[in-house]
Amino acid sequence: MLKELDADSWVSERRSSLDDVSAPVRDIIENVRNNGDSALYEYAKKFDKIDLEDICVSREEIDSAYEEADGRLVEFLIEAEARISEFHELQKREDLWLREVQPGIVLGVKTTPLERIGCYVPGGRASYPSTALMTAVPARVAGVSEICACTPPPGNPLTIVAFDIAGVDEIYRVGGAQAIAAMALGTESIKPVQKIVGPGNTFVTAAKMMLRDYAEIDFPAGPSEIGIIADDSAVPEFLAADILAQAEHDPNSACVLITTDRGTAEATIAELKAKAGISPRKEIIFAALENSGYIIADDLADAVSLSDMIAPEHLSIQVRDPMSVLNRVRNAGSIFVGPNTPVACGDYASGTNHVLPTAGYARVYSGLNVSHFCKTSTVQMIDREGLTEISDIVINLAEAEGLHAHADSVRERLKLRK
Amino acid sequence: MLKELDADSWVSERRSSLDDVSAPVRDIIENVRNNGDSALYEYAKKFDKIDLEDICVSREEIDSAYEEADGRLVEFLIEAEARISEFHELQKREDLWLREVQPGIVLGVKTTPLERIGCYVPGGRASYPSTALMTAVPARVAGVSEICACTPPPGNPLTIVAFDIAGVDEIYRVGGAQAIAAMALGTESIKPVQKIVGPGNTFVTAAKMMLRDYAEIDFPAGPSEIGIIADDSAVPEFLAADILAQAEHDPNSACVLITTDRGTAEATIAELKAKAGISPRKEIIFAALENSGYIIADDLADAVSLSDMIAPEHLSIQVRDPMSVLNRVRNAGSIFVGPNTPVACGDYASGTNHVLPTAGYARVYSGLNVSHFCKTSTVQMIDREGLTEISDIVINLAEAEGLHAHADSVRERLKLRK
């Protein structure tokens, strides 16, 4: 059950080395590079035990996936998609803004979507139609023209439906490192993409890291985590429920309860003891709880510092005044404020994205959002008045750097003699 | 002199392979990893022919760099810094925005700066104090607490002054791949950074790409480029001046003139013939013009399509109605609109950043900006009303994915029975 933890060592233990898989992943990449589609069929047989007829999921197959799926779940996916779209629309920036910073000098930024991206949705221990929404919706909202998606064969019907609801243009039955290689390098069936997003196991993550020269990625992501900041006002039943929800994801998932109140930690552990054993996923939960623990903080400021060191993928704030804690937090993938905001809401339906950096990467990376699918160009528009105003700086700094033709390009406009 | 070009083949030729340098760069990285500072002193001696006493530039040395530098140039750097700061301040997003998307469901985004970043400024063929400003100012504007900078020994005084003006906290005399390794991995003197930005030669770029697991980077950047879209209203003298300014950077620089008017191309070539030979950097210019050329476009729409294929680092628009061309452009690092906006202005003083993606990478990457030094956390705050509203979706999708404890974490709040 939860043990007392040290924040520092916890983070270093979360970074799983990709070295163990780098040799097989390199082989997979080379096979896909050299043999294209035929390597994908080979791996479907080898890893997924399936003799595929076609890696591409046809329109007819998408339509039958709708028929096969529970109609009520399809409705829920449509509703979830609408909520996720709504929040991601709020993130969009104007296509072009321009500002006259001084007479004759107009500066601005133009934002344009990427042209073609790839979503990866794992099969693995469960099927994840929610992840199909989370990876594809921000790309569609950003305005990406071609969204391609891969998921391991045979392809879960609800996942295929979710891709379709999200607006994916092409769906392929390809899993693992071979899916990443196919989207990054291209095959006969799959055109290469500019960026690949979505979670996966260490093979998928290693392939994403190795192929960044070909296709940019969102960020490295590993097993799921929760950090909770709680004071003595927190409800131990809620804390335990959120910990169990995180723990059931994967044996390598981890949970850290940071609390100013030892009694709250003890009551939460008692609650976990009572409930962990009755879950249908209890083996996974018990394994994940081995990676988990609690930390007693001196006060809430200390709790935030500890949490910032850990930079949890999900941070739940269950204290009397959660806004004051929110204001101090620096490092977290997604933040859940108050007792009635279980992480599960963000996983499915509040509208925020659940593709988030883990293992301390939230110190550097943002969770998946619309800006992952856009790039910006700066813009400047200068007239003779503006050019005259800055000509001295440009000419002199250019000459100081030995770039005389730079200086001349200004002189030529103003017909200045050297 | 400029030859007629094909846009497609041009792009593939711009991506210089990093394979040639990967073995020596790997050795440098391992040496820095294993031997820390002593490897840095060793390389200063070997590559820069300098017996360094200290890799760290002291406050006293910064002060004497100010004294050594031309006072007028220091004033110009201060003025350029103010303009760059002003434009980058306009890019900042609010620290936290929250929106009630429906009763009881508040969503938002919290933006926080990175904690520690590294700037690299090359020495090479020229000294680049302007690049010191361009790399450090966006980080300072973003609110980064610790900005560290490396530049090859002995360290150009004006570059050191520029780092100081920009608000850099630590300056080190380290160049090349070893500087990237030191900032990514850390040594006795240099604490590791979260992200490394700034241009460099193939050694520097290869090291940045190899060390992305340790420190994120801005983007791969190679030799400088200009694309120009011109119609028959363009002034050939201005076109030639901008081409020469680009060509003087590096023998591998490249310039592409895309014009709807063959006469404009011919007049520009005549102008280049007249002027290229009288430049003090003529060897570099002639070499760069070998990589350069012109394309005759059917019309301006075709010109924009060709330019988008090339995705030039700098795009100059010199046509009758430049705004209509600007509105169509998708792929370019920085866009210079109209006849009186030479690229040189953006290199030094308009306020936009000159650290930009090259070799077609502008299709995927943004030029350096404030968001490179920030990350975001999504925020959600739900009350019982909001939770009740979305509980059906969350519970049902969670159960469909086999994640029962996720469903329970909602039920527990609402005290719903299964």
Chai-1 contact restraints between the chains, C-beta under 6 A:
chainA,res_idxA,chainB,res_idxB,connection_type,confidence,min_distance_angstrom,max_distance_angstrom,comment,restraint_id
A,L73,B,A400,contact,1.0,0.0,6.0,A-B,restraint_1
A,F76,B,I393,contact,1.0,0.0,6.0,A-B,restraint_2
A,F76,B,N396,contact,1.0,0.0,6.0,A-B,restraint_3
A,F76,B,L397,contact,1.0,0.0,6.0,A-B,restraint_4
A,E79,B,I393,contact,1.0,0.0,6.0,A-B,restraint_5
A,A80,B,I393,contact,1.0,0.0,6.0,A-B,restraint_6
A,E86,B,V101,contact,1.0,0.0,6.0,A-B,restraint_7
A,F87,B,L107,contact,1.0,0.0,6.0,A-B,restraint_8
A,V101,B,E86,contact,1.0,0.0,6.0,A-B,restraint_9
A,L107,B,F87,contact,1.0,0.0,6.0,A-B,restraint_10
A,L107,B,G351,contact,1.0,0.0,6.0,A-B,restraint_11
A,T112,B,R330,contact,1.0,0.0,6.0,A-B,restraint_12
A,A126,B,E401,contact,1.0,0.0,6.0,A-B,restraint_13
A,A126,B,G402,contact,1.0,0.0,6.0,A-B,restraint_14
A,S130,B,L397,contact,1.0,0.0,6.0,A-B,restraint_15
A,Q194,B,V364,contact,1.0,0.0,6.0,A-B,restraint_16
A,E216,B,V364,contact,1.0,0.0,6.0,A-B,restraint_17
A,E237,B,E412,contact,1.0,0.0,6.0,A-B,restraint_18
A,A241,B,D408,contact,1.0,0.0,6.0,A-B,restraint_19
A,A241,B,S409,contact,1.0,0.0,6.0,A-B,restraint_20
A,A241,B,E412,contact,1.0,0.0,6.0,A-B,restraint_21
A,D242,B,S409,contact,1.0,0.0,6.0,A-B,restraint_22
A,L244,B,A405,contact,1.0,0.0,6.0,A-B,restraint_23
A,A245,B,A405,contact,1.0,0.0,6.0,A-B,restraint_24
A,A245,B,H406,contact,1.0,0.0,6.0,A-B,restraint_25
A,A245,B,S409,contact,1.0,0.0,6.0,A-B,restraint_26
A,E248,B,L403,contact,1.0,0.0,6.0,A-B,restraint_27
A,E248,B,A405,contact,1.0,0.0,6.0,A-B,restraint_28
A,S279,B,A405,contact,1.0,0.0,6.0,A-B,restraint_29
A,R330,B,T112,contact,1.0,0.0,6.0,A-B,restraint_30
A,A332,B,S377,contact,1.0,0.0,6.0,A-B,restraint_31
A,S334,B,T378,contact,1.0,0.0,6.0,A-B,restraint_32
A,I335,B,S377,contact,1.0,0.0,6.0,A-B,restraint_33
A,I335,B,V379,contact,1.0,0.0,6.0,A-B,restraint_34
A,F336,B,Q380,contact,1.0,0.0,6.0,A-B,restraint_35
A,V337,B,M381,contact,1.0,0.0,6.0,A-B,restraint_36
A,G338,B,M381,contact,1.0,0.0,6.0,A-B,restraint_37
A,N340,B,I382,contact,1.0,0.0,6.0,A-B,restraint_38
A,N340,B,D383,contact,1.0,0.0,6.0,A-B,restraint_39
A,N340,B,R384,contact,1.0,0.0,6.0,A-B,restraint_40
A,N340,B,L387,contact,1.0,0.0,6.0,A-B,restraint_41
A,N340,B,R413,contact,1.0,0.0,6.0,A-B,restraint_42
A,T341,B,Q380,contact,1.0,0.0,6.0,A-B,restraint_43
A,T341,B,M381,contact,1.0,0.0,6.0,A-B,restraint_44
A,T341,B,I382,contact,1.0,0.0,6.0,A-B,restraint_45
A,P342,B,S409,contact,1.0,0.0,6.0,A-B,restraint_46
A,P342,B,V410,contact,1.0,0.0,6.0,A-B,restraint_47
A,A344,B,V394,contact,1.0,0.0,6.0,A-B,restraint_48
A,A344,B,H406,contact,1.0,0.0,6.0,A-B,restraint_49
A,A344,B,S409,contact,1.0,0.0,6.0,A-B,restraint_50
A,A344,B,V410,contact,1.0,0.0,6.0,A-B,restraint_51
A,C345,B,I382,contact,1.0,0.0,6.0,A-B,restraint_52
A,C345,B,V394,contact,1.0,0.0,6.0,A-B,restraint_53
A,G346,B,Q380,contact,1.0,0.0,6.0,A-B,restraint_54
A,Y348,B,V394,contact,1.0,0.0,6.0,A-B,restraint_55
A,Y348,B,L397,contact,1.0,0.0,6.0,A-B,restraint_56
A,A349,B,I390,contact,1.0,0.0,6.0,A-B,restraint_57
A,A349,B,I393,contact,1.0,0.0,6.0,A-B,restraint_58
A,A349,B,V394,contact,1.0,0.0,6.0,A-B,restraint_59
A,S350,B,Q380,contact,1.0,0.0,6.0,A-B,restraint_60
A,G351,B,L107,contact,1.0,0.0,6.0,A-B,restraint_61
A,T352,B,T378,contact,1.0,0.0,6.0,A-B,restraint_62
A,T352,B,Q380,contact,1.0,0.0,6.0,A-B,restraint_63
A,V364,B,Q194,contact,1.0,0.0,6.0,A-B,restraint_64
A,V364,B,E216,contact,1.0,0.0,6.0,A-B,restraint_65
A,Y365,B,K375,contact,1.0,0.0,6.0,A-B,restraint_66
A,S366,B,K375,contact,1.0,0.0,6.0,A-B,restraint_67
A,S366,B,T376,contact,1.0,0.0,6.0,A-B,restraint_68
A,G367,B,T378,contact,1.0,0.0,6.0,A-B,restraint_69
A,K375,B,Y365,contact,1.0,0.0,6.0,A-B,restraint_70
A,K375,B,S366,contact,1.0,0.0,6.0,A-B,restraint_71
A,T376,B,S366,contact,1.0,0.0,6.0,A-B,restraint_72
A,S377,B,A332,contact,1.0,0.0,6.0,A-B,restraint_73
A,S377,B,I335,contact,1.0,0.0,6.0,A-B,restraint_74
A,T378,B,S334,contact,1.0,0.0,6.0,A-B,restraint_75
A,T378,B,T352,contact,1.0,0.0,6.0,A-B,restraint_76
A,T378,B,G367,contact,1.0,0.0,6.0,A-B,restraint_77
A,V379,B,I335,contact,1.0,0.0,6.0,A-B,restraint_78
A,Q380,B,F336,contact,1.0,0.0,6.0,A-B,restraint_79
A,Q380,B,T341,contact,1.0,0.0,6.0,A-B,restraint_80
A,Q380,B,G346,contact,1.0,0.0,6.0,A-B,restraint_81
A,Q380,B,S350,contact,1.0,0.0,6.0,A-B,restraint_82
A,Q380,B,T352,contact,1.0,0.0,6.0,A-B,restraint_83
A,M381,B,V337,contact,1.0,0.0,6.0,A-B,restraint_84
A,M381,B,G338,contact,1.0,0.0,6.0,A-B,restraint_85
A,M381,B,T341,contact,1.0,0.0,6.0,A-B,restraint_86
A,I382,B,N340,contact,1.0,0.0,6.0,A-B,restraint_87
A,I382,B,T341,contact,1.0,0.0,6.0,A-B,restraint_88
A,I382,B,C345,contact,1.0,0.0,6.0,A-B,restraint_89
A,D383,B,N340,contact,1.0,0.0,6.0,A-B,restraint_90
A,R384,B,N340,contact,1.0,0.0,6.0,A-B,restraint_91
A,L387,B,N340,contact,1.0,0.0,6.0,A-B,restraint_92
A,I390,B,A349,contact,1.0,0.0,6.0,A-B,restraint_93
A,I393,B,F76,contact,1.0,0.0,6.0,A-B,restraint_94
A,I393,B,E79,contact,1.0,0.0,6.0,A-B,restraint_95
A,I393,B,A80,contact,1.0,0.0,6.0,A-B,restraint_96
A,I393,B,A349,contact,1.0,0.0,6.0,A-B,restraint_97
A,V394,B,A344,contact,1.0,0.0,6.0,A-B,restraint_98
A,V394,B,C345,contact,1.0,0.0,6.0,A-B,restraint_99
A,V394,B,Y348,contact,1.0,0.0,6.0,A-B,restraint_100
A,V394,B,A349,contact,1.0,0.0,6.0,A-B,restraint_101
A,N396,B,F76,contact,1.0,0.0,6.0,A-B,restraint_102
A,L397,B,F76,contact,1.0,0.0,6.0,A-B,restraint_103
A,L397,B,S130,contact,1.0,0.0,6.0,A-B,restraint_104
A,L397,B,Y348,contact,1.0,0.0,6.0,A-B,restraint_105
A,A400,B,L73,contact,1.0,0.0,6.0,A-B,restraint_106
A,E401,B,A126,contact,1.0,0.0,6.0,A-B,restraint_107
A,G402,B,A126,contact,1.0,0.0,6.0,A-B,restraint_108
A,L403,B,E248,contact,1.0,0.0,6.0,A-B,restraint_109
A,A405,B,L244,contact,1.0,0.0,6.0,A-B,restraint_110
A,A405,B,A245,contact,1.0,0.0,6.0,A-B,restraint_111
A,A405,B,E248,contact,1.0,0.0,6.0,A-B,restraint_112
A,A405,B,S279,contact,1.0,0.0,6.0,A-B,restraint_113
A,H406,B,A245,contact,1.0,0.0,6.0,A-B,restraint_114
A,H406,B,A344,contact,1.0,0.0,6.0,A-B,restraint_115
A,D408,B,A241,contact,1.0,0.0,6.0,A-B,restraint_116
A,S409,B,A241,contact,1.0,0.0,6.0,A-B,restraint_117
A,S409,B,D242,contact,1.0,0.0,6.0,A-B,restraint_118
A,S409,B,A245,contact,1.0,0.0,6.0,A-B,restraint_119
A,S409,B,P342,contact,1.0,0.0,6.0,A-B,restraint_120
A,S409,B,A344,contact,1.0,0.0,6.0,A-B,restraint_121
A,V410,B,P342,contact,1.0,0.0,6.0,A-B,restraint_122
A,V410,B,A344,contact,1.0,0.0,6.0,A-B,restraint_123
A,E412,B,E237,contact,1.0,0.0,6.0,A-B,restraint_124
A,E412,B,A241,contact,1.0,0.0,6.0,A-B,restraint_125
A,R413,B,N340,contact,1.0,0.0,6.0,A-B,restraint_126
